[in-house]
Amino acid sequence: MKKLSYFFALSMMFVLSGCGDDDTTVAPSTAILGEWKLMEWYDDQPRDIDNDGNASTDLLSQWDSCRKYNNVRFNSGGTAALIYKGLQNSLACPPPPEDALNALPTFEWTLDETGENPVLEFPTDDATDSYEILQLTSNTLVLKGAGFITCCDESISYYVDGYLKFRKVN
């Protein structure tokens, strides 16, 4: 019953403060739920992640991967899924298959709210990736330290102490 009352109070605060207002602050564990689209990936220090000889603080424009068209969906219960959206009219990044939403692999997430800023954590078998939440409103999520890109090929794996900015899509 206590959880229901807390949810009701948060819902009323959201309604009274204006549904479309991006400055609306809600509890992180509630605000993070839903689907988010990556809008920006940047760093304070210019970097050349695509090895073309041009360093920039705008890392998203340098990232040549179909994965940059993924959305992430945070579900209640501590699971999340990457949803591939593809790039229209591109042979390199074809649209996702129609049944892709039915077969999404999920991964775990937790939220540590004990520090000054909440920390979003993704535990794996051998480590936990942690990202400080710098901003979380009803429509915006900004993560710090979220430039960790790894793959089976060391030449395309790197770490950047950057920032990721997402916009909520539903």
N, C-alpha and C positions, 0 to 999 in steps of 0.2 A: 504494500500500500504506500509505503514511503517513497518508492521509486516512481509510482504512478503520480503522486503529488508533485514530486520534483519535476517530472516530465511536463505535467500540466502547467506548473509555474514558468518553466522555460518557454513553453509554447505561447503562453499569454504575453511574456516579455517580448517575444519575437513579433507577435501580431501587433502589440501596442507600439512597438518602435518602428514599424514599417517593414513590410515584407521584402521590398526590393532594395533596401539600404545595405550597401556593402560594409558599412561600419558596424552592423549588428554583431555583437559578440555573444556567443552561446558557449556552453560547456564544451571543451575540446572533444570529449568522448562522443558527444552528439553531433557536433559540427562537422567532424571528419567523415561521417557516414555519407555514402553516396558516390557518384562518379565524378572524377576530376580529369581535366584536360591540361596537359603541359603547355604553358604559354611562353615561358622564358626559362633559360638556363644560362646563368652568367657567373662571372667571377670578378673580384676586385682587381686581380692581376691578369693582364692580357696573356692568353695562351694560344698555342697553335696545335689544336688537338687533331686536325686533319692533315697535318704535315705538309701544308701548301706554301709555307714560308711567310704567312700572314697571321700574326697573333692578334687576338681580339678578346674583349671581355664578353662578347656575345657568343657563348659556346653552342647554343642551339642552332645558329645559322651554320656552324662548322660541322655539326654532327651529321654525318652522311649514313644514316641508318633508318631502315623502315620502322625500327622500334620507337623512334621519336613521335610516331603517330599513334602510340598506345595511349589509352586512357587507363586510369587505375580506379577500381571500384572497391571502396572500403565497406565491408559488410559488418553488421553487428555480430558479436560472437568472436571477433578477432581474426576473421579471414578477409583476404583481399584477392583480387584477380586483375590481371592486365588484359585489357580489351583492345585488340588490334583493330585500328580503324582504316588502315591502308591509305594510300594517296591516289586520288582519282586520276585516271589517264596516265598511269605509270606502269611500265613493265617491271621496273625494279621493285616497286612496292605495290603489288596487286591488291585488289580489294579482298577483304576476308571472306571465307566461305560462308554461305547462308546459315549453316548450322554451328558456326563458331561459338556463339553464345552458350550453346548447350554443352560444350566440352572445354570450358575454361579451366586451366589448372589454377588452383588457389594456393596461397601462401599465408603464413600467420603474421599478425602485427599486434603490438601492444602499445600502450600509451603510458609513459611515466610522467606523472604530474607533480612529483615531489620537489623539483627544482624551481628556479625563477621562471623558466620557460618550459613548457611541456616538451617531452622528447618522444618522437615516434620511433619505435624499434621494430626491426624485422629479424627475429631469431632464426638461425639456421642450425644445421647439425654441428658446425664447427665454430661459429662466431655469431655475433649480433651486430647488425648494421644499425647505427643510431643517427637520427637527424633531428636537430633542434628545430622546434616550430617557432619561427619568428613572428608569423602573422597567421591567424586563423579566424576568419569571419564566415558569415553565411555563404559567401561567394569566392573567397580568396584563401589560398593556402601557400605560405612561403616557408620552405625548408632550408636550413643551413647545413653545409657539409654534405650536400646531396649531389655530389658529382662522381660517384663511385660506379664506374662502368667496367665490368669484367666479362671475360669470355674465355672460351677454350683456347683462343689464340692470343698469346702474350702481346703480340704486336698491336692488337686493337683493344687492349685492356689498359686502363689508366685510372688514376685518382686525381680529382680536382676538388679542392676545398671551396666549392662554389655554392650557389643558391639555385633552387628550383622554385618557380612560381606557377601555380595551378589555378584554373578557374573551374568552379563547379558547373557541371553540365546538366545535373538533375538533382 
